[in-house]
């Protein structure tokens, strides 16, 4: 990154979750799990799911408007929109294109990428790299959004207990040198490729497919490889783990987050969690958590912040940034 | 917890009686020792014995014998 030319950082965040809350009692009844099982195994107490007719574009657009407002930017300032999702309303065209026309940003480049639950971090990497290469880009919008509830077999305890719907968005903009994104790292370990999947039905089949999860492989993958990608990103930034003020993890499971903190020698006060309250919102989980942490003053100007996730495949990612808050930049 | 007995530490992490964690206890033999509770076993053992497993090792030490061997490789007595 050309520091002399300034940096690229997150300058505004927004979020949206559906209105309808579903508590554990409902999911435990549909899956046959004993009362209390879900909270004990995951830390989750409820999740929010869309109503019939609600669209991902609507959720993503609401989050995007919030991010633009927080950034003090207009939709027409955007030079790039990256949609991170596996659940666009259509198989194609892309969610990002639908958000572009909904926000009113004609001509703005828009495309989707898929890296599942770590996609927001990957999207932020792509957008910040694009902005670093193209000085004409002043703002980019990165959206993480998912309507997972429509991909769930609500009688399957291995998947149904975890997920909720939501959207989060970040506006990236120009920040002073030394602030914004400092490094990124992504790696994919594909040995357990089949462990979390949503298969397409066979051609001509009337089969309805749902998310399938092999829980053992999921935690093993995350426990084994996510700390490494975080260490790699931190080292690329020329920093150590002790320099990191705050971590935002993909909100998969409260126990996994506790474990990650342990691997990174970090106390719980160096992270923010909302998985207890909204479940695992897949691609939306990191931007929603980051948005709430900033809103609550948990992240301050100058803090070194790491965002890190793991997505099916499995793809692991981490980005390191020095937080820029113009209100406190002096 | 200096001098802690390994099986007791594992039992505490799994929230089961000590009697459920025998010399050869593993994820296959203790019902409560599921994939997520294993994360707590690793954290508890590391804290009790002042040890740090590497990331690959941490997900592999899924039995009392494997935990004991990993600690003994570090010259740490398991109190049993």
Contacts between the chains, C-beta under 8 A, distances in Angstrom:
chain1	res1	chain2	res2	distance
A	41	B	34	7.9
A	41	B	36	6.0
A	42	B	36	7.9
A	215	B	35	5.5
A	215	B	36	7.8
A	216	B	35	4.5
A	218	B	35	8.0
A	219	B	35	4.8
A	219	B	36	6.0
A	219	B	38	7.7
A	219	B	39	6.9
A	219	B	59	7.9
A	220	B	35	7.2
A	220	B	59	4.9
A	223	B	39	6.5
A	223	B	55	7.0
A	223	B	58	6.4
A	223	B	59	5.0
A	224	B	55	5.3
A	224	B	56	5.9
A	224	B	58	7.7
A	224	B	59	5.0
A	225	B	55	7.3
A	227	B	55	5.3
A	228	B	55	6.0
A	253	B	36	6.9
A	255	B	36	4.9
A	255	B	39	5.7
A	255	B	40	7.1
A	256	B	36	7.4
A	256	B	39	6.8
A	258	B	39	7.3
A	258	B	43	7.6
A	259	B	39	4.0
A	259	B	40	7.9
A	259	B	42	7.4
A	259	B	43	6.5
A	262	B	42	7.9
A	262	B	43	4.8
A	262	B	46	7.4
A	263	B	55	6.7
A	263	B	58	7.6
